[in-house]
Amino acid sequence: MTSSVAIGIDMASHEADFYIHELYPVNFFGTTVYITTTHVCTLIVLITIAVLAIVARRSVLKKREVPSKFAAGVEIAISTLLNFVNGTMGKAGKKYINYIGTLFIFVLLSNISGLFGLRPPTADYGTTLCIALISFVMIQYAAIRYQKWGAFKSLFEPIFLFFPINVISEFATPVSLSLRLFGNILAGTVMMALYYGMLPIFCKFGIPSALHVYFDLFSGAIQAYVFCMLTMTFVADKRNVEG
Amino acid sequence: MTQIHIDGLISACSAIGAGIAVCSGIGPGIGQGIAAGYGASAVGRNPGAKGDIMSTMLLGQAVAETTGLYGLVVALLLMFVKPFGK
């Protein structure tokens, strides 16, 4: 049994277990912080991505008459990604394809990791806020780079009285991006934990597979798609406006 | 008459508040249904553009879902973090 005191949460019930567990205390400049399940699961997801990437690279580079099924699958995935990014961002897509691809794979595997008994890292607000902040910095950089002073001028439109509202709407972007991903995945995690924790034993075979397909696979894939799509839409929007 | 302890009162009110906050799921449900209905009719009219219609519909639904998720987050905060109890 690990210590089951989640961050700011009193354990009311030991049955439904969807909390972030603190595994190992670390002394960080005088304050005690904890290695939590989020860190461990993120590490597992990252190692999985690295292994997949190495295997994919080796199988694609191998010289053969007919590429193996795995290599063909990797090529199809890459060309789908290219079409996806170029279709949304047009010519500018080439610069952002690395970031969008990385983001998509990480968020997708994080969301799906609930299927393998891990607690999804994206069900922790720390993770989603960080990736949303990276996207936010990228959006603002694109605005300043391609609109120059127009980026600041557009904060004062239509008249200067709208300045606070425009600033709030700029800062609402990362908040809504991160909360959307976090809320969806956390809702799935909580539902699965309640199902497993609250019902009698004969309900736990067979029936949860349908719930796993919906909450982990379908919802996770949709949310990864939506996160990447919205990031691309915002960046393309900032780039294309003539300022 | 039995005494009501203040912590119990706060827990009970938090639970009621969480229940009310989750009612924000009604709006996104209606909105997503409308979006899906128009998406289906658009595919019926122009089956060739199914991919574009699908992605636009999913994007719109995801944006419409945000308000419902705010309600969900508020409910979870009230239930499990208990900001008023300390």
Interface residues (C-beta under 8 A of the other chain):
Chain A: G8 I9 D10 A12 S176 L179 R180 F182 G183 N184 L186 A187 V190 I222 Q223 Y225 V226 M229 L230 T233
Chain B: S55 L58 L59 A62 V63 E65 T66 L69 Y70 L72 V73 L76 F80 V81 K82
